[in-house]
């Protein structure tokens, strides 16, 4: 993918990102399996270490942050292609999306150009399967879900979520098992070292 600008080394899934290129961390898995817990932990730890971190959450159903009757809603209904609201605490950009894959690429490019160090992505399971760059964490509730998803998704770098608490191992099928928060430091070390 041209927006990542990465070079591969000989090491297992080790990525070297060019300066000012955001490092992407995908967290994918089943519903209520620990994706948000893993994302929140990673974001908090990386921010605490001084990294600039952004997030993207994939929402499968229709969703809007806008509220019917508000000024921004009225401007969108009037036909504006993009509506931006700016307050002392946040900036919100609302526009009609293209397809989800292209929107993700645009967001990754923007965060890269704005100097973000990491982009933590929750969801986008199908998109992550087609991208070989980035660090991929799989969360599941059961060993059966884990086995199924490991066959669907290539190049998983770590396993976390509820299943990581149930399996009393350090790795599963050669992939590190990382329970959050107990083994969270190990996961952060893996992210920072590119392993």
N, C-alpha and C positions, 0 to 999 in steps of 0.2 A: 504494500500500500504506500503510495508516494508521500502521504502526509506524515508518515512515521520517520522516514529517513534513518533507517537502522542498518548496521553492519552486523553480521553474525560472526561469532568466533567459533572455534572448534569445540568449546565446552558445551555441555548439555544446556540447551535453551538459554545460553548466556547472551545477553544483548548489550551492545554498546551504543548508547544514544548520542547523537551529536549534541553539542552545546545548544541550549535553548529549545530542545525538542522534548516535549512532555513524555514521560514514561507512563504507559497505560497498564493499569491493573484491573483485569476483569474478575468479577466475582459472580459466578453463575451457579445455578442449582435449582432445586425443587422449592416449592412454596413452603414458607415457615420452617426453613432448614437452617437458618443462621446467616443468611446473606447480609442483612442489614447490620447484625452484630459484628460480623467480620469487617464490613465497610467502615462502620463507626470507629472501631478499634484502630484500623489502619490509618484512617484520616487523622484521628486524635494523636496517635504516636508520631506520624510524619510531621504534622503541624508543630507538635511539641519540640521536635528536633530542628525546627526552623525551615522546613520545606514548604513551598507554596503548593497547596493541594486543591484541586477541584474535583467535583463529583458529577456523575451523570446517572440518573435512575431511569430505567426503562419501565414505563407504565403501559400495561397491555390494554387497558380500557380507555374509553373517552375520558378526557380530563382537561380542566382549565383552572388556572388560578384566578381568572377573571370572575367578577360577580355581576349578575344581571342587574341592570339599572345604573351601575357605576359609570363614570365618565369614560373610562377605557373601554368598557363593554359597548357603550354607545358609539364610540369612534370605530370600533371593529365592525359593528352592525351597519354603520354608515358606509363602509366599504374600504377602510384603510387596510392596506396590505400588511403593515406593521404598526404596532402601537407600543410605545415605550413609556413606562412610568418611572420617574426618578424621585426618590425621597432621601432624607438624610441617612436612612438605614439600609436601603437597597435599590437596585435597578432591576426592573422586570421588563423583558422583551417578549412581546406576544406577536406571533405571526403564524400563518398557515404553514404547516410543515410539508416538505417534499416527502419522499419515502424515508423511512427510519434510518437506513444505512447511510444515505447521503447527509442526513441531519447530524448523525453521529460524527461523520468525517469533518463536517463544518465546525462542530463544537471542538473536536480535537485540534483542528488547525488553529482555531481562535485561541484556545488555551495555550497552545505551543507558542503562538506569536506574542501572547501576553506574559510569557516567562514562567508559566506554571512548571513545576518540577514533576508532579504526579497528577494523573487523572484516574480516579478510582471509579470504576464503572460497575454498577449493580444491575445485573440482568443482561439483556442482549445475548442470550445463549446461542442463538443461531448465528448471529454476526460474529461472535467470538470464535466459533468453530471454524470460520473461514479466514480468520486472521491468525497468522502464525507468529507474529511479533507480539510482544507484551507478556505480562505475567498473568497466568490464569489460575484462579482458585475455584475449586468445586466444593459446594456445600450440599449435603444430603441429610436425610433423616435416618435412613436405613442402609444396610449393606446391599440390599437388593437394588435400591435406587442408585447407589454408588456404582455397582457393577454395570447397570444399564447405561448410565451417563458416561462412564469411562470408555465404553465402546462407541458412543456417539461423538464425543468431543476429543479431538486430538490435542496432544501436548499440554496436559494439565501439569502445573508446577507444584501445587499443594492442594491438600484436601482439608476442609475445615467443617464447621457446622456441627449439628447434633451428632452425626455419625462419628466424628472425631473423639467425642466423649465416650461413645459406646465401645469402640474398638480400642483395646489396650495394646496398641502397637505404636512404633515410631514412624512406620510407613506402611503403605498398602499398594501392592503391585508396583513397587519401586517408586511410588510417589509419597513425599513426606506428608504425614498426618499432623495437623497443627490445631490443637484445641485453644480457643480464645476464651478468656485471657491467659490461661495457664501457660501456653506455649507461644504467646503472642510475640515475645521478644525474638524468638527464633524466626518467626515469619517476617518480622521487620528486617532482621539481618539478611534473610534470603532476598527480600526486595531490594535492599540497598547494595547487595553484592552482585545482583543480577542472576542469582541461581534459582 
